[in-house]
């Protein structure tokens, strides 16, 4: 009878141990995310977006920047899809408001550019994995590329937001503005997290150039 109870008890014990370990790991990841997000312009949005990944292992600032850029790309893709549908509808049914159609079409182009820039930045950041802790001109060049592409993606998304000035607007236009603003904000956060990661390389490079 005692032997029959050993296996179920062992299973329960292992299950509780694994749950406890997982909860501790998740707590540490959430703390790290919150601490990192405090250095961004939109910390609450940053935490809300990245906490979805707290169940997985985030291996330091580079991985966190990679995740943040992936979030930005996902939001940009979703917004581009929405804008394409709106532009299609406006072209088909709203012939009287050609100005709105052209403005939305400009936004489509801007968000599409953001998608391209963020995609390039993510690929470039992955290339940095090949260098580990090596500091050289090639690493700094890759870092500069990521910064340039993400900054450009942010500018494009912000330009779309600024295409719709004021507060009195239709529900459709308000939705466009909210979605584009969200892309700009998550991209701003991703850029800040990447700057945090890249700063260690830049500081090390600066120290190296000062050595006699």
N, C-alpha and C positions, 0 to 999 in steps of 0.2 A: 504493500500500500504506500509506504514511504517513498519507494523508488518511483512509483507512478506519479507522485506529486512533485518530484525533483525537476523533471523536464518543464512542466508548465510554469513552475516558480522561476526557473532559470530564464525562460522566455520573457516572463513579466519583468524580471529584474533587468535583463538586457534592453528591453523596450523602454523602461523608465530611464535607464542610463543614457541611451541614445537620445531620448527626448530632452533630457537635461543638458546634454552636451550640445545638441542642436540649438536649444534655446539660448545657451550661453554664447555660442558662436553668432547667432542672429543678433543678440544684444550688442556684442562687440562691433559687428558690422554696422549696425544702426548708429552706434555712437560715433564711429569713424565717419560715416556719411554726414551726420549732423555737424560734426566738427569741421569737416571740409566745406560744407555748404555755407557755413557762417561767413566765409570769405567771398561769397558771391553777392550780386546785386539783388537777387530774388531768392533768399535762403529758404523761405517756406515752400516755394514752388520746387526748388532744387531737392529738398528733403522729400517732398511728396512724390516726385518722379523717381528718385533713386532708391527710396525705401522699398520699392517693388522688387528690387534685386538683392535685398538683404538676406534672402534665404541662400544665396550663392556666395562663393568666396570671392571677395574683392581684394586682389593682391596689390595694394598700394596705389599711389597717386596716378600712375600711368593707366592702370586698369580702370580706375574710377573715371578718368578723363575719357577713356574709350567708351565706357558705358554711357556717360553723359552725351557724348557725340552721337551715339546710336539712338538715344532718346530724341535728340534734335532732328536727326535724319528722319526718324519715324514720324514726328510731328509735321515736318516739312512735306513729306510724301502724302500724308493724310490731307493736309491743307491744299496741296496742289491738286489732288483728286477732287476736292470740294470745289475749288475755283474753276476747274475745267468744266464741271457740270453746270455751274452758274453761268459761265461764259457761253456755253452751248445753249442754255435756256434763253438767255438774253438775246442771243443772235437770232433765235427762232421766233420769239414771241414779242420782244420789246423793241420794235423798230423805232419808236419815238424817242427812246433814251439811248441814242448811240454813244453819247459821252460816257455813260455808266459802263456800257459794254467795253469801250476802249480802255477805260480805267481798270476794269477787272482783267482784261487781257494783258495789260501792262503788269498787273500783279501776278498773273500766271507766269509770265516770263521771269519776273523777279524771284518768285518762289522756286521756279524751275532751276534758276541759277543757284539758289541756295542749296537745292538738292544735289546738284553737281559738285559744288564746292565742299559740302559736308562729306560726300562720298569720297572725294579725293583726300580730304583731311584724315578720314578714318583709315584709308589705305596707307597713307604716309605715316600715321602713328604706329600702325602695325609693323612697318619697316624698321622703326626704332627698336623693336624687340631684338633685332639682330645685333645690336651694339652693346646690350647690357649696361655696364657702367663706364664704357669707353667714352672719353671726351675728345672729340676732334672736330675739325671744320665740317666734315660731312654730317655729323650728328646735329651740329648747330644749323646747318643748311636745311635738314629735314624738319627741325623744330620751327625754323622761320617759315617754311612752306605751310605747315599746319596752322600757324598763327595767321598767316596771310589769308588762307582759304576760309578759315572760320570767321575771321573779321569781315571778309567780303560777304559771306553768307549772312552775317548779322546785319550788315549794311543793306543788303537786298531785301531782307524781311522787314527791316525798319522803314525802308522806302515804300513798301506796300502799305504799311500802316499809315504812313503820312499822306498817302494818296486819298484818304478819306478823313479830312479835317472836320472839326466841330463835333457836336454831340447829338444834334437832331438829324436822324437818318432812319432809313427803313430797316426793318428787322433783318432783311437779307444783307444789307451793307454792314450793319452792326455785327452780324455773325462773321462776315469776312474779316472785319477789323479785329475782332476778338481772336480768331484763329491765327491771323498773321502776327498779331502781338504776342501770342503764345509761342510761336516759332522764334520770334526775336528774343524773347525772355529766356527760353530754355537754351538757346544758342549762346546768349550772353553768359549764362551760368557755365555752360560747357567750356567756353573760352577762358573764364576765370579759373576753372579747375585745371585746364591745360596749362595756363600760366603758372599755377602753383607747382605743377609737376616739372615744367621746363625751367623754373627758376633755379633749381639745384644744379642743373647742367650749366646754366649761364654763370652762376656764381663760381662753380668749379673752374670753368674756362677763364673767368676773370682772374682768379687766383693764380692759375697756371701762367698767364701772360705777365704777371707781376714778378714772377720768380726770375732771379738773375741768370 
